[in-house]
Amino acid sequence: MKTQLNKKSIISFLGITIITVFAFSFTSRPGSSEADPSAKCIECHQKTGNGKAIVEQWRESRHSKEGVTCLDCHNAGKSDIDGFDHHGEHIATIVTPKDCGMCHKEETTQFAKSHHADAGVIMGSLDNVLAEVVEGHSSYNNGANPAAASGCWQCHGSKVELLKDANGLTKLDTNGIPLFDPKTWPNTGIGRINLDGSKGSCAACHNRHTFSKEQARQPENCGKCHMGPDHPQAEIYNESKHGVNFRAHKDKMNLASDKWVVGVDYTAAPTCATCHISATPTMKITHDVGDRISWTLRPPVSQKIDLAMKSKFEKAGKPLPDGFLTADQRRSQMQNVCSQCHTANYVANFYKQYDNEVNLYNDKFGIPATKIYNQLKSEGLLTALDFDEKIEWTYYYLWHHEGRRARMGASMMGPDYTQWHGNFEVAERFYTELIPEIQDLLEKSRKNGKTEAADKVEKTLNEILNSEMHKWYLGKLSPEEIQKRKEDSKKYRERYDH
């Protein structure tokens, strides 16, 4: 009898415990009771058209499962310029890296020193001159420029601003919510300049409100911005064996894994995230996408990334940031990723091929074209205004489109982009457009009395064309080289004519 009573007592105790734990879990789950301030957010927003999707996305998120509520992210200080009172809470619409950094300090610190965070600097670049002046006009939407606002800034980021009235006060809607200037928002550009002074948008990669790791690791996630004629990384990846393997074996990629370590959690293929930010067995994840990049492939002439960054900081009069990595250190980190699938010899030889391609572009086309273009500018043979003369477009295409494609194709193992969309088009642009346009410009300059300046540029042009890499253009190949080409051509015809 005593034993039976003890069993009943235990069963009763367990039952009470389970009910208590269940009740506690239910009441403490975000948005589930009046005890949680975010319950009001959930109750209201899940009844509205746009709010239903937001609430469901959040419910499925890791944030929800970890107890991170609406107010944890959207709560605002009284001094926040975009803060407003809303149903008893003071909140802000835009969640910035500064907000995310309250929990994700290491990630936001890494991101803040990355090239991504500075992407908004495009506003002073030649690309933005095209959008602001050549392509668009500021006579739309109270001074907006559609080409920039709906194009460039959606990737690079806008400078977020609030609408102001005639007295300089922030305009509010009928619910007392600050109105954002439609010239600058909505915008999730990676280098967005926020009202709280922070740079960037975590939602550029981690789409709100789900913030799915699986989604952020997809190659398409990066393809929103890294695609097109001037930076076709998405297309190059798809062409490469890496992209082919990913599509063939996506179901084996374990994309939802918490740690997602290459060689441990997956082996089928790398994605953009694998190579540029994700973990290996001996290397941690980073949110600075430049930590593993040794060359900068963006400018007219490529530089090792540390030299380019040193120059940038020196011009700004700033010291190099703590933890600054040299190009060799960055390359070593990328090679750490490569070595999870490839042998040391394979990796070393790949980098020799890659370096050779970048140096070929630099030496044969990038440096000569830039040298003579800058001389045309300095000698006053071109106007001060950008893109008002054909040769400026020709030079821009050469480095900004074809030259980038050649270099980026080699960096990501996309041979068609290296050759036919890259080197071939660089050469075609250089020899059939840039050189003839320079010669025509020199002739016109002499007619306009600028003989001395034209002679200086022509001397530079002749030095370039008579160099080893370009003398073929002048018909100055050696007899031995001409004979070799004839023999190679004969062998080719014999092979394919049968």
N, C-alpha and C positions, 0 to 999 in steps of 0.2 A: 504493500500500500504506500509506503514511504517513497519507494522508487517511482511509482506511478505519479504521485503528487509532484515530485521533482521534475518529471518529464513535462507535466502540464504547466508547471511554473516556467520552465525553460521555453516551451512553445509560446506561452503568453508573452514572455519578455521579448522573444525574437519578433513576434508579431507587432508589438508596440514599437520596437526599435525600427523595424522596416517601415511602418507607417510614418514614424517621426522623420526618418531619413528622407523618405519620399516627399513628405510635406515640406521639409526644409529645402530639398533640391528644387522643388517646384516653385516655392516662393522666392528662392534666391536666384532662379534662372533669369537672365536679363529680360526685361520686358514682360514678365509674367505676373507681376502683382503690383498693387499700389505702393508697396514698400520700396519698389525700385522706381526712381524718378523717370527712367526711360520708358516705363510702362505707358506713360501718357503719350510719348512719341509714337510708340508702336500702335497704340489704340487708335490714334488719329490718322497716322500716315497709311495704315493698312486699309483704310476706308476710301482713300483717294486713288485716282487713276495712276498717277506716277508713283505714289507711295507704296502700292502693293508690291511692285517689282523690287523696290529698294528694300522693303522689309524682308521679303523672301530671300533675296540675295544675302542679306545680313544673317538671317537665320541659318543659312547653309555654311556660313563662314567659320573659320577658326576663331575669329574674334568672338562670335556668339558663344561658341563652345567653351571659351576661356573666360567668359564673363565680362568681356569688353562691350560696353553699351554705347548707345548713340551719344550720350553726353560726355563720355570719356574722350571722344574725338571732337565733337562739335562745341563743347563748352568754351566760352570766351571770357576773357577778363574785361572789366569795365572800361579799361583804357584802349581796348582793341578797336581800331577804326571801323571795322566791319561788323562789330558786335551789336546785337539788338535783343531786346526783351521779347520773349516768346513763350506764352503760357506758363509764366512763373519762373522761367529759366533765362539766362543770358547766354546766347549762342552765336556762332558764326557759320556762314554757309560753307566757305572754303576751308578744307582741312589741309594744312601746309606741312612741309617737312619738319618745321619747328614743333608742330603738334604731334606728328608721328614720333619725333625724337624723344618725347617724354617716356616712351616705352622702348623704342628702337634706337637707342643712342648711338651704338656702334655703326649701325647701317647708315644713319643720317650723317654721321661724321665722315664716313668714307665717301658717301655720295657728294657731300658739300665740296670736297676737293677734286671732284671728277670733272672731266670735260663735259659731261652731260649737264652738270649744274650751271655751266657757263654757256650753254647753247643759246641763250637769249642774246648773247653778244652779236649775233648775226645782224642785229638791227643796224650796225654800222658797217656792214660788209658790202661787197659788190653784189652779192646775191640780193640783198635788200634794196640796193639801188635799182636793180631790175624790177623788183616787185613794186616799189614805191613810185618810181618815175617812169620806167619804160613800159611795164606791163599795165600798171594801174594808175589810179588818180584818187586824190583825197576829197573828191566832191560828192562822196556817197556817205549816207548814214552819219551826218553831222561830223564830217572830217575823217571818217574811216577809209581805209584803203582795202578794198575786198581782196585784191591779189595777195596782200601780205596777211591780213587778218584771217582769211579762210584758207590760206595756203601755208606760207612760211611759218607763221607763228603757231600753227596748230601742232607742229613738230618741235620747233625751237623754243616756243614759249612767248607769251606776251608780257607786257608790264601791266598787271591788273590794276584797274582804276575804278572808282565809284563815280556815278553820275552826280553832277553838282548843279545846283540852281544858280540863278543870277547873283545871289549873295555868297556863293561859294560853299553853301551848305549841302550835305548829302541828301539826294532825293530819296524818298521812301515810297513804297507801294501802299495800297490801302490797308495792309496788315502791319504797317510800320517796319517793314523789312527793307534794308538798304538796297538800292538798285545799282547793279554793276553796269559799267559802260559797255555797250555791245561791241565796241571796237576791240575790247580786250578780253571779254569773257562771254560765253564759256570757252575755256581753254585748259587743256591738260598737257601743254608742251613741256618737254623734259627740263627746259631751262627757264620756266615761267618765273617772273619776278613778282613775289607776293606782297600783299599789303603789310604784312608783319616784318618785311625785310628779308625773309628767307628766299632762297632760290630753288626752283624745281617743283616737280609734282610727282609724288610717289605713285599717284593713280595713272601716270603715263604708262607704267609697266604693270602695276598691280591694280587692275581695274576694280573700281569701287562697285558695289559694297561687299563683294565676295572676297576680294583680295586673295584669289586662288594661286597657290604656288604652282600648281599644274599648268594653269593658263600662262603664268609668267615665264615658264620654261619652254613654251612653244616657240618655234622659229618665227611663226606668223606674228607673234607679239612684237618682235623687233622690226618686222617688215612693214609696219605702219609708216615708219619714217625711213628706214634703211633700204630704200628701193629706188628705181628710176634711173634716168640716164647718167646722173652724176655720182651716185653712190649706190649701185645695184647689189648690195650685199645679200639681200633676200634672193634675188635671181641667181647670183653666183652660188650661194649655198644650195639652192634647189638643183643646180646643174652638177654640183660636186658629188663625189661618192658619199660624203657625209650626209647630204640631203637625201640622196637616193636610199641609203640605208635607213635613215630615220623614217621615211614614208613606208618602207617595206616592213619595218619592225617596230612601229610605233607602240603596238600593244605590249612590247617587252621593255619599254623605257621606264616603267615604274615612276611616272611623272609626279605622282601624288606623295611620294616618299618624303618624310620629314627632313632627312639629312641629305639624300640624293647625291651620293658620292660616286663619281665615275669609277668604274672598275670594281665597285662593291655592290651598289644598288642597281646598276645597269651597265651593260657592255655593248649594246646593239649599235649605238651611234652617238655622236655628240650633237648638241644643238648650239645655238649662239651662246646661251647661258653657260653651257658646259665649258666652253673655251675661255670665255671672257670674265665670268664672275663666280662660277660654282666651285664646289670643293672637290679635292682629290684626296686620296688616302693620307697624303702628307702636307696638304695645303688647305687653308680655310677659305670659306666663301668671302668675297669682297663685293662691295657696292661701288667701287671705283673701277669703271670699265676700262680705264687706261693702264691699270696695274700690270697688264700682260702684253701691252702693245709696244714694240720696239721702234717701229718707223711711224712717222706721221705721213699719211698718203693723201692728205687733203690739199696742200698748197701747190703752187706751180712747180716747185722743186722740193722733193722729199728730203727731210732731215731725220736723223735719229731723234726720237721723241724727247730725250733729256736735253739735247741742244736747243730744240725748239722751245721747250718750256723754260729753260734758263734765259733765253732771249726775251721771252714774254715777261718774266718776272723782273729782269733787269730794266726793260723799257718802262715798266710800271714803278720802278724804284722800290721793289719789295724783295725781301729775302726769300730764298727757297723754303717751301713749307717743310715742317718736320716729317721725317720718314720719306723724303724724296727719293725715288728710285731711279737709278741709271737705266739706260737702254738695255744694257747687258743683264741687269737684275730683272727687268721686265721680261726680257726674252727667256731667261732661265725659268721664270714662273710659267710662261706659256708652254715651254718645252716640258715642264712637269706634267701638264695636261696631255700633251702629245704622247708622252712616254707611257701613258696608261694603255695605249693601243699599239704603239709603233716602237721599233727598235731604236737604239741610240743612233745608229748609222743612218737609218731612214730619216730621222728627225734632223740630224746634222746636214744631210744632203739636201733635204727639202729647203732648209734655210739658206743654203748656198744658192740654190736655184732662185729663190725669192729675192735675195739680196742682189743677185746678178740682174734680175729683171728691173728692180727699182733703180739700180745704178745705170743700166742701159738707158732707161727712159730719161733719167737725170742728165746723163752725159751727152746723149745724142740729140735730144729734143727739148727737155725742160730747161736746162741751163742756157743753151744757145738762144732759144726763143725768148726767154725772159730777159736775157742780156740785151738783145737787140730791141725788144719792145720797150724796155725801160730807157734805152738810149733815144729812141724816137720821141718819147715823152720829155726827157731832159733837154733835148736839143730843140724843143718847140715845134717838132714836125707833126705832132698830134695836138688836138685841142685839150683843154683841161677837163672838159666834160666827158664822162664815161659813156661808152656805147653809142656815140653819135657818128662813128666812123666804122666802116666795114672791118678793118683790120683788128679793131678791138674785139669784135665778135669772134673773129677767126682765132685769135690768140686765146680767148676765153674758152672756146670749145676745145682747143687743143689740150689744155691742162685740166680744165674743170670737168670736162666730160670724158673725152677719149683717154687722156692721160691717167685720170683716176681709175677708169675701168681696167686699163692694162695692169696697173699696180695692184688694185684690189682683187682682180682675177687671180693674179699670182699668189697673193696672200692667202686666198681661201680655196685654192686648187680648182679654179674654174677656167679651164684652158680656152674655151671659146671666147670668154670675156677678155682674157689676156691677149688673144690673137685677133680675131675678126672684129670684135667690138672695141678692141684696145689698140695694140701695136699697129695693126693695119690702118686703122682710121687716124691714129696719130700721124703716121707717115704720110698718108694721103693729104691730111690737113696741112702739114708742114710744107711738103714739096709742091703741091698743086694749088694751094691757096695763100699760105703765109708768105712764102718767098716771092711769088709773083706780085702780091699786093705791096710788099716792101719795095720792090723794084719800081712799081708804078708810082708809089708815093714819093720815092726819091726823084723820079723824073719830074713830077708835078712841083716838088719843092724847089728844084733848080729853076723851073720856069717862073716861080714866084719870088726868085731872088735869094733863096736860102741855100746857096751853093755850098758854102763852107760846112754847114750842118749836114747837108746831104752827103758830102764827101766823107765826113767822119763816120756816118752810119754805113756807108758803102764799104769802107775799109773793114769795118767789123764784119759785115756780111760776107765779104770775100775771104776773110780769115776763116770763117765758119765753113763756107762751102768748099774751100780747098783743104780742109782737114781730112784725116784718114776716113772718118765716118761718113763724110758727105761728098767726097770727090767723085764718086760714081755719077752724081747728078750732073757734073760738068763733063762727063765722058772721059774721066781720067783714070779708069781702071787700068792696072798693069796688063801687058800682053799675057802673062801667066794666068792672071785671074780671069781674063776673058776666055782663054782656052779651057780652063777648068770648068767654067759655066757652060760652055758648049758641050763638053764631054758629059757633064752631069745631065744636061738636057737630052742628049742622045740616048743615054741609058734609060731615062725616064720614059721617053717615047717608045723605046724598044719593049719596055716592060708593059705598058698599057695599050699599045697599039694592036695587041694580039688577043 
